[in-house]
């Protein structure tokens, strides 16, 4: 499994994490400040957390929260971050609440280093449980999983609940994604104060990195957010723990559960590609045997 020579194609990735207020302008300003900090640390691709423009409103089912959605085209936050991406020559996946006529999606726009909008990914897996009532707001995504060719690398982006599904990671890797990114909003469980999923959450994504031999970046928010629901107040303490994993699943950078952070790590994508090809996991795949994955109950289709 010897690697080739040469300097390699080195790319620096960043994950930022911060506590959100419920004032959009404040959160966008914080995101810009942290992106600039990541750029100063050498980052080429910077990941912001999921739905960073405000509080995680999905704790409650409230009609007025649909007013937070904006169309994809002409979205002021996307436009602002396009200008920033061009200025700094960095790639920025931008999470936002999308309104598309009568449909609504939990979406990410991929902004290349020259400010070009490379396209849209809409969250495929939509959770529905206490504190995370996303099915009330979001249609299931219809874009399918994608790989986006940016200036620095071909990347795949899943959103939060997508990160628990190995099929999502593998689909992006099969399309050539060299790095996987997961913007996230996850923390305590309002119905069970004793349930802390942070280690499970990290291990699952570490497995995606190791199983596909690609680096992985996860960005999560911090802070305590309380939303009024029809049954009283609901509170989530978001546990941060944003991290960057290497291609064997090893964590190379890890944030804590309470502080604003900017994590940066560099990877040699040519060296990783050589290792990935030599390991044989994509050579030895058997798609003809995986038809059971197209079923819900494991029975033959």
KOLDRENLUM-326386 format. One record per residue (C-alpha): residue number from 0; x, y, z; chain; residue in one letter. Coordinates in nm, 4 decimals. Layout:
! KOLDRENLUM-326386
<site NUM, <X, Y, Z>, A, A>
...
***
This chain:
! KOLDRENLUM-326386
<site 0, <0.0000, 0.0000, 0.0000>, A, X>
<site 1, <0.2846, 0.2383, -0.0728>, A, X>
<site 2, <0.1854, 0.5930, -0.1577>, A, X>
<site 3, <0.3101, 0.7992, -0.4502>, A, X>
<site 4, <0.5579, 1.0834, -0.4326>, A, X>
<site 5, <0.5092, 1.4558, -0.4770>, A, X>
<site 6, <0.4061, 1.7433, -0.2573>, A, X>
<site 7, <0.0418, 1.6398, -0.2439>, A, X>
<site 8, <-0.2769, 1.8450, -0.2525>, A, X>
<site 9, <-0.3124, 1.9929, 0.0928>, A, X>
<site 10, <-0.6418, 2.1428, 0.2063>, A, X>
<site 11, <-0.7265, 2.3041, 0.5401>, A, X>
<site 12, <-1.0799, 2.2659, 0.6738>, A, X>
<site 13, <-1.2503, 2.4415, 0.9633>, A, X>
<site 14, <-1.5491, 2.3910, 1.1904>, A, X>
<site 15, <-1.6882, 2.6832, 1.3870>, A, X>
<site 16, <-1.9264, 2.6620, 1.6824>, A, X>
<site 17, <-2.1093, 2.9349, 1.8715>, A, X>
<site 18, <-2.4178, 3.0077, 2.0790>, A, X>
<site 19, <-2.7016, 3.1557, 1.8755>, A, X>
<site 20, <-2.9188, 3.4432, 1.9823>, A, X>
<site 21, <-3.2624, 3.4756, 1.8223>, A, X>
<site 22, <-3.1573, 3.7843, 1.6270>, A, X>
<site 23, <-3.0607, 3.6962, 1.2713>, A, X>
<site 24, <-2.8256, 3.9898, 1.2149>, A, X>
<site 25, <-2.6271, 3.9062, 1.5296>, A, X>
<site 26, <-2.5814, 3.5420, 1.4301>, A, X>
<site 27, <-2.4783, 3.6218, 1.0740>, A, X>
<site 28, <-2.2248, 3.8725, 1.2092>, A, X>
<site 29, <-2.0883, 3.6080, 1.4467>, A, X>
<site 30, <-2.0618, 3.3571, 1.1634>, A, X>
<site 31, <-1.8712, 3.6107, 0.9523>, A, X>
<site 32, <-1.6343, 3.6930, 1.2382>, A, X>
<site 33, <-1.5540, 3.3255, 1.2956>, A, X>
<site 34, <-1.5119, 3.2570, 0.9237>, A, X>
<site 35, <-1.2596, 3.5398, 0.9119>, A, X>
<site 36, <-1.0815, 3.3883, 1.2117>, A, X>
<site 37, <-1.0737, 3.0485, 1.0415>, A, X>
<site 38, <-0.9310, 3.2104, 0.7287>, A, X>
<site 39, <-0.6551, 3.3717, 0.9345>, A, X>
<site 40, <-0.5714, 3.0234, 1.0626>, A, X>
<site 41, <-0.5336, 2.9027, 0.7057>, A, X>
<site 42, <-0.8710, 2.7412, 0.6408>, A, X>
<site 43, <-0.9801, 2.6871, 0.2801>, A, X>
<site 44, <-1.3256, 2.5421, 0.3578>, A, X>
<site 45, <-1.5254, 2.6626, 0.6595>, A, X>
<site 46, <-1.8330, 2.4905, 0.8024>, A, X>
<site 47, <-2.0991, 2.6809, 0.9997>, A, X>
<site 48, <-2.3538, 2.5013, 1.2180>, A, X>
<site 49, <-2.7072, 2.4103, 1.1084>, A, X>
<site 50, <-2.9778, 2.6823, 1.0914>, A, X>
<site 51, <-2.7381, 2.9334, 1.2484>, A, X>
<site 52, <-2.9528, 3.2399, 1.1737>, A, X>
<site 53, <-3.1526, 3.1947, 1.4956>, A, X>
<site 54, <-3.2594, 2.9659, 1.7752>, A, X>
<site 55, <-3.3376, 2.6062, 1.6865>, A, X>
<site 56, <-3.7109, 2.6679, 1.6523>, A, X>
<site 57, <-3.8058, 2.3025, 1.5935>, A, X>
<site 58, <-3.8519, 2.2463, 1.9666>, A, X>
<site 59, <-4.2095, 2.3690, 1.9108>, A, X>
<site 60, <-4.4798, 2.3500, 1.6454>, A, X>
<site 61, <-4.5671, 2.7163, 1.5904>, A, X>
<site 62, <-4.7110, 2.8580, 1.2714>, A, X>
<site 63, <-4.5280, 3.1901, 1.3058>, A, X>
<site 64, <-4.1933, 3.0120, 1.2741>, A, X>
<site 65, <-4.2649, 2.9476, 0.9057>, A, X>
<site 66, <-4.2014, 3.3195, 0.8631>, A, X>
<site 67, <-3.8322, 3.2477, 0.9207>, A, X>
<site 68, <-3.8093, 3.0667, 0.5874>, A, X>
<site 69, <-3.6691, 3.2465, 0.2824>, A, X>
<site 70, <-3.6416, 3.1561, -0.0860>, A, X>
<site 71, <-3.3096, 3.0178, -0.2065>, A, X>
<site 72, <-3.2603, 3.2775, -0.4785>, A, X>
<site 73, <-3.2030, 3.6266, -0.3448>, A, X>
<site 74, <-3.1483, 3.5008, 0.0102>, A, X>
<site 75, <-2.9676, 3.7894, 0.1882>, A, X>
<site 76, <-2.7556, 3.5652, 0.4122>, A, X>
<site 77, <-2.6372, 3.3572, 0.1179>, A, X>
<site 78, <-2.5565, 3.6726, -0.0799>, A, X>
<site 79, <-2.3602, 3.8191, 0.2121>, A, X>
<site 80, <-2.1580, 3.5000, 0.2536>, A, X>
<site 81, <-2.0974, 3.4791, -0.1212>, A, X>
<site 82, <-1.9262, 3.8168, -0.0979>, A, X>
<site 83, <-1.7256, 3.6977, 0.2031>, A, X>
<site 84, <-1.6244, 3.3746, 0.0300>, A, X>
<site 85, <-1.4989, 3.5710, -0.2710>, A, X>
<site 86, <-1.3104, 3.8192, -0.0519>, A, X>
<site 87, <-1.1345, 3.5503, 0.1515>, A, X>
<site 88, <-1.1184, 3.2846, -0.1237>, A, X>
<site 89, <-1.2801, 3.0251, 0.1018>, A, X>
<site 90, <-1.5551, 2.7697, 0.0433>, A, X>
<site 91, <-1.8612, 2.8085, 0.2710>, A, X>
<site 92, <-2.1576, 2.5687, 0.2965>, A, X>
<site 93, <-2.4483, 2.7895, 0.4128>, A, X>
<site 94, <-2.7344, 2.6311, 0.6092>, A, X>
<site 95, <-3.0750, 2.7984, 0.5865>, A, X>
<site 96, <-3.4520, 2.7457, 0.6190>, A, X>
<site 97, <-3.5755, 2.7386, 0.2599>, A, X>
<site 98, <-3.9169, 2.8352, 0.1287>, A, X>
<site 99, <-3.9940, 2.6993, -0.2193>, A, X>
<site 100, <-4.3483, 2.8035, -0.3099>, A, X>
<site 101, <-4.5592, 2.5921, -0.0714>, A, X>
<site 102, <-4.2746, 2.3580, 0.0218>, A, X>
<site 103, <-4.0152, 2.4115, 0.2946>, A, X>
<site 104, <-3.6732, 2.2524, 0.3296>, A, X>
<site 105, <-3.3772, 2.2400, 0.5647>, A, X>
<site 106, <-3.1140, 2.3283, 0.3054>, A, X>
<site 107, <-2.7497, 2.4108, 0.2417>, A, X>
<site 108, <-2.6125, 2.6268, -0.0402>, A, X>
<site 109, <-2.2529, 2.5500, -0.1361>, A, X>
<site 110, <-2.0520, 2.8667, -0.2005>, A, X>
<site 111, <-1.7217, 2.8265, -0.3839>, A, X>
<site 112, <-1.4070, 3.0280, -0.3175>, A, X>
<site 113, <-1.4876, 3.2791, -0.5925>, A, X>
<site 114, <-1.8353, 3.3448, -0.4511>, A, X>
<site 115, <-2.0116, 3.1215, -0.7039>, A, X>
<site 116, <-2.3171, 2.9354, -0.5764>, A, X>
<site 117, <-2.2513, 2.5739, -0.6774>, A, X>
<site 118, <-2.5984, 2.4503, -0.5912>, A, X>
<site 119, <-2.8286, 2.3257, -0.3225>, A, X>
<site 120, <-2.8612, 2.0210, -0.0988>, A, X>
<site 121, <-3.1896, 1.9629, 0.0870>, A, X>
<site 122, <-3.1867, 1.7536, 0.4045>, A, X>
<site 123, <-3.3049, 1.4018, 0.3251>, A, X>
<site 124, <-3.3737, 1.2511, 0.6673>, A, X>
<site 125, <-3.6183, 1.4564, 0.8759>, A, X>
<site 126, <-3.6419, 1.3747, 1.2498>, A, X>
<site 127, <-3.9555, 1.3934, 1.4599>, A, X>
<site 128, <-3.9258, 1.3575, 1.8369>, A, X>
<site 129, <-3.9470, 1.5628, 2.1559>, A, X>
<site 130, <-3.7464, 1.8801, 2.1055>, A, X>
<site 131, <-3.6650, 1.7987, 1.7429>, A, X>
<site 132, <-4.0012, 1.8293, 1.5652>, A, X>
<site 133, <-3.8650, 1.8966, 1.2184>, A, X>
<site 134, <-4.1365, 1.7115, 1.0256>, A, X>
<site 135, <-4.3752, 1.9953, 1.1135>, A, X>
<site 136, <-4.1585, 2.2416, 0.9192>, A, X>
<site 137, <-3.9584, 2.0562, 0.6556>, A, X>
<site 138, <-4.0487, 1.8501, 0.3529>, A, X>
<site 139, <-3.8141, 1.5558, 0.2912>, A, X>
<site 140, <-3.5339, 1.6738, 0.0664>, A, X>
<site 141, <-3.5642, 1.5948, -0.3037>, A, X>
<site 142, <-3.2129, 1.6751, -0.4286>, A, X>
<site 143, <-3.0568, 1.3410, -0.3494>, A, X>
<site 144, <-2.7059, 1.3196, -0.2089>, A, X>
<site 145, <-2.4473, 1.5211, -0.3990>, A, X>
<site 146, <-2.0770, 1.5824, -0.4403>, A, X>
<site 147, <-1.9773, 1.9426, -0.5166>, A, X>
<site 148, <-1.6541, 2.0250, -0.7017>, A, X>
<site 149, <-1.5078, 2.3276, -0.5239>, A, X>
<site 150, <-1.1792, 2.5063, -0.5840>, A, X>
<site 151, <-1.0025, 2.3047, -0.3168>, A, X>
<site 152, <-1.1768, 1.9661, -0.3043>, A, X>
<site 153, <-1.4845, 1.7732, -0.4048>, A, X>
<site 154, <-1.7052, 1.7798, -0.0964>, A, X>
<site 155, <-2.0225, 1.6170, 0.0277>, A, X>
<site 156, <-2.2591, 1.7893, 0.2718>, A, X>
<site 157, <-2.5242, 1.6167, 0.4822>, A, X>
<site 158, <-2.7348, 1.7934, 0.7439>, A, X>
<site 159, <-2.7664, 1.6876, 1.1094>, A, X>
<site 160, <-2.9958, 1.3789, 1.1176>, A, X>
<site 161, <-2.8376, 1.2712, 0.7857>, A, X>
<site 162, <-2.5199, 1.2104, 0.9854>, A, X>
<site 163, <-2.6703, 0.9015, 1.1488>, A, X>
<site 164, <-2.7173, 0.7231, 0.8147>, A, X>
<site 165, <-2.4185, 0.5420, 0.6592>, A, X>
<site 166, <-2.5991, 0.5352, 0.3253>, A, X>
<site 167, <-2.5736, 0.9146, 0.3042>, A, X>
<site 168, <-2.1976, 0.9184, 0.3625>, A, X>
<site 169, <-2.1345, 0.6301, 0.1229>, A, X>
<site 170, <-2.3497, 0.7866, -0.1506>, A, X>
<site 171, <-2.1480, 1.1083, -0.1335>, A, X>
<site 172, <-1.8172, 0.9219, -0.1293>, A, X>
<site 173, <-1.9205, 0.7111, -0.4292>, A, X>
<site 174, <-1.9768, 1.0339, -0.6232>, A, X>
<site 175, <-1.6230, 1.1461, -0.5474>, A, X>
<site 176, <-1.6581, 1.3422, -0.2233>, A, X>
<site 177, <-1.3114, 1.3755, -0.0699>, A, X>
<site 178, <-1.4293, 1.5395, 0.2541>, A, X>
<site 179, <-1.7676, 1.5081, 0.4281>, A, X>
<site 180, <-1.9314, 1.8005, 0.6109>, A, X>
<site 181, <-2.2232, 1.7896, 0.8560>, A, X>
<site 182, <-2.3734, 2.1134, 0.9936>, A, X>
<site 183, <-2.5654, 2.0193, 1.3087>, A, X>
<site 184, <-2.7968, 2.1279, 1.5891>, A, X>
<site 185, <-2.8019, 1.8632, 1.8634>, A, X>
<site 186, <-2.7986, 1.8623, 2.2407>, A, X>
<site 187, <-2.9958, 1.7408, 2.5390>, A, X>
<site 188, <-3.3254, 1.5524, 2.5087>, A, X>
<site 189, <-3.6108, 1.7473, 2.6720>, A, X>
<site 190, <-3.7986, 1.4268, 2.7603>, A, X>
<site 191, <-3.4950, 1.2616, 2.9258>, A, X>
<site 192, <-3.2402, 1.4765, 3.1088>, A, X>
<site 193, <-3.0187, 1.1718, 3.1624>, A, X>
<site 194, <-2.9736, 1.0989, 2.7924>, A, X>
<site 195, <-2.6483, 1.2393, 2.6536>, A, X>
<site 196, <-2.5840, 1.1349, 2.2939>, A, X>
<site 197, <-2.2609, 1.3247, 2.2306>, A, X>
<site 198, <-2.0236, 1.0254, 2.2344>, A, X>
<site 199, <-2.2596, 0.8152, 2.0228>, A, X>
<site 200, <-2.2978, 1.1104, 1.7850>, A, X>
<site 201, <-1.9230, 1.1429, 1.7397>, A, X>
<site 202, <-1.8581, 0.7703, 1.7025>, A, X>
<site 203, <-2.1168, 0.7305, 1.4268>, A, X>
<site 204, <-1.9528, 1.0007, 1.2142>, A, X>
<site 205, <-1.6047, 0.8742, 1.2952>, A, X>
<site 206, <-1.7263, 0.5474, 1.1467>, A, X>
<site 207, <-1.8340, 0.7250, 0.8272>, A, X>
<site 208, <-1.4879, 0.8783, 0.7952>, A, X>
<site 209, <-1.3139, 0.5470, 0.8557>, A, X>
<site 210, <-1.5468, 0.3389, 0.6383>, A, X>
<site 211, <-1.4991, 0.5721, 0.3417>, A, X>
<site 212, <-1.1399, 0.6791, 0.4151>, A, X>
<site 213, <-1.2218, 1.0498, 0.3953>, A, X>
<site 214, <-1.1851, 1.3350, 0.6455>, A, X>
<site 215, <-1.5075, 1.4557, 0.8083>, A, X>
<site 216, <-1.6070, 1.7891, 0.9631>, A, X>
<site 217, <-1.9009, 1.8375, 1.2029>, A, X>
<site 218, <-2.0137, 2.1774, 1.3343>, A, X>
<site 219, <-2.2627, 2.1989, 1.6231>, A, X>
<site 220, <-2.3983, 2.4898, 1.8258>, A, X>
<site 221, <-2.3586, 2.5518, 2.1990>, A, X>
<site 222, <-2.5744, 2.7260, 2.4575>, A, X>
<site 223, <-2.9117, 2.6766, 2.6247>, A, X>
<site 224, <-3.2202, 2.7637, 2.4203>, A, X>
<site 225, <-3.5775, 2.7751, 2.5521>, A, X>
<site 226, <-3.8763, 2.7803, 2.3178>, A, X>
<site 227, <-4.2385, 2.8225, 2.4257>, A, X>
<site 228, <-4.4504, 2.5291, 2.3107>, A, X>
<site 229, <-4.8208, 2.4425, 2.3378>, A, X>
<site 230, <-4.7296, 2.2313, 2.6423>, A, X>
<site 231, <-4.5083, 2.4858, 2.8172>, A, X>
<site 232, <-4.1423, 2.5714, 2.7744>, A, X>
<site 233, <-3.8972, 2.3319, 2.6096>, A, X>
<site 234, <-3.5239, 2.3707, 2.6706>, A, X>
<site 235, <-3.2272, 2.2151, 2.4938>, A, X>
<site 236, <-2.8673, 2.2556, 2.6048>, A, X>
<site 237, <-2.6674, 2.2160, 2.2864>, A, X>
<site 238, <-2.3485, 2.0232, 2.3523>, A, X>
<site 239, <-2.1095, 2.1560, 2.0887>, A, X>
<site 240, <-1.8281, 1.9017, 2.0564>, A, X>
<site 241, <-1.7712, 2.0121, 1.6981>, A, X>
<site 242, <-1.4878, 1.8064, 1.5568>, A, X>
<site 243, <-1.2684, 1.7193, 1.2618>, A, X>
<site 244, <-1.1921, 1.3530, 1.1968>, A, X>
<site 245, <-0.9210, 1.2065, 0.9784>, A, X>
<site 246, <-0.9645, 0.9333, 0.7169>, A, X>
<site 247, <-0.9356, 0.6451, 0.9630>, A, X>
<site 248, <-1.1981, 0.8005, 1.1894>, A, X>
<site 249, <-0.9464, 0.9470, 1.4323>, A, X>
<site 250, <-1.0462, 1.2790, 1.5883>, A, X>
<site 251, <-0.7776, 1.5347, 1.5098>, A, X>
<site 252, <-0.9526, 1.8448, 1.6478>, A, X>
<site 253, <-1.2327, 1.8588, 1.9081>, A, X>
<site 254, <-1.4219, 2.1472, 2.0676>, A, X>
<site 255, <-1.5741, 2.1389, 2.4157>, A, X>
<site 256, <-1.9408, 2.1741, 2.5098>, A, X>
<site 257, <-1.9489, 2.5381, 2.6197>, A, X>
<site 258, <-1.7015, 2.7611, 2.4360>, A, X>
<site 259, <-1.7056, 2.9386, 2.1035>, A, X>
<site 260, <-1.4455, 2.7633, 1.8902>, A, X>
<site 261, <-1.2716, 2.7656, 1.5538>, A, X>
<site 262, <-1.1142, 2.4305, 1.4710>, A, X>
<site 263, <-0.8731, 2.3961, 1.1775>, A, X>
<site 264, <-0.6948, 2.0895, 1.0397>, A, X>
<site 265, <-0.4960, 2.0238, 0.7238>, A, X>
<site 266, <-0.5159, 1.7106, 0.5104>, A, X>
<site 267, <-0.3151, 1.5889, 0.2118>, A, X>
<site 268, <-0.5940, 1.4733, -0.0184>, A, X>
<site 269, <-0.3602, 1.3069, -0.2671>, A, X>
<site 270, <-0.2027, 1.0977, 0.0061>, A, X>
<site 271, <-0.5458, 1.0051, 0.1424>, A, X>
<site 272, <-0.6658, 0.9148, -0.2079>, A, X>
<site 273, <-0.3698, 0.6817, -0.2547>, A, X>
<site 274, <-0.4407, 0.5136, 0.0786>, A, X>
<site 275, <-0.8132, 0.4847, 0.0007>, A, X>
<site 276, <-0.7469, 0.3189, -0.3343>, A, X>
<site 277, <-0.4884, 0.0856, -0.1870>, A, X>
<site 278, <-0.7189, -0.0213, 0.0970>, A, X>
<site 279, <-0.9607, -0.1723, -0.1543>, A, X>
<site 280, <-1.2939, -0.0892, 0.0068>, A, X>
<site 281, <-1.4310, 0.0615, -0.3140>, A, X>
<site 282, <-1.2691, -0.2054, -0.5328>, A, X>
<site 283, <-1.4343, -0.4867, -0.3380>, A, X>
<site 284, <-1.7859, -0.3467, -0.3104>, A, X>
<site 285, <-2.0725, -0.5728, -0.4275>, A, X>
<site 286, <-2.3609, -0.3465, -0.5369>, A, X>
<site 287, <-2.5388, -0.6494, -0.6818>, A, X>
<site 288, <-2.5839, -0.7796, -0.3255>, A, X>
<site 289, <-2.7100, -0.4544, -0.1741>, A, X>
<site 290, <-3.0641, -0.4529, -0.3149>, A, X>
<site 291, <-3.1967, -0.5139, 0.0359>, A, X>
<site 292, <-3.0944, -0.1546, 0.1110>, A, X>
<site 293, <-3.3749, -0.0396, -0.1200>, A, X>
<site 294, <-3.6329, -0.1881, 0.1175>, A, X>
<site 295, <-3.7687, -0.0723, 0.4533>, A, X>
<site 296, <-3.8304, -0.4165, 0.6038>, A, X>
<site 297, <-3.5345, -0.6153, 0.4721>, A, X>
<site 298, <-3.7497, -0.8296, 0.2449>, A, X>
<site 299, <-3.6677, -0.8682, -0.1219>, A, X>
<site 300, <-3.8212, -0.5901, -0.3324>, A, X>
***
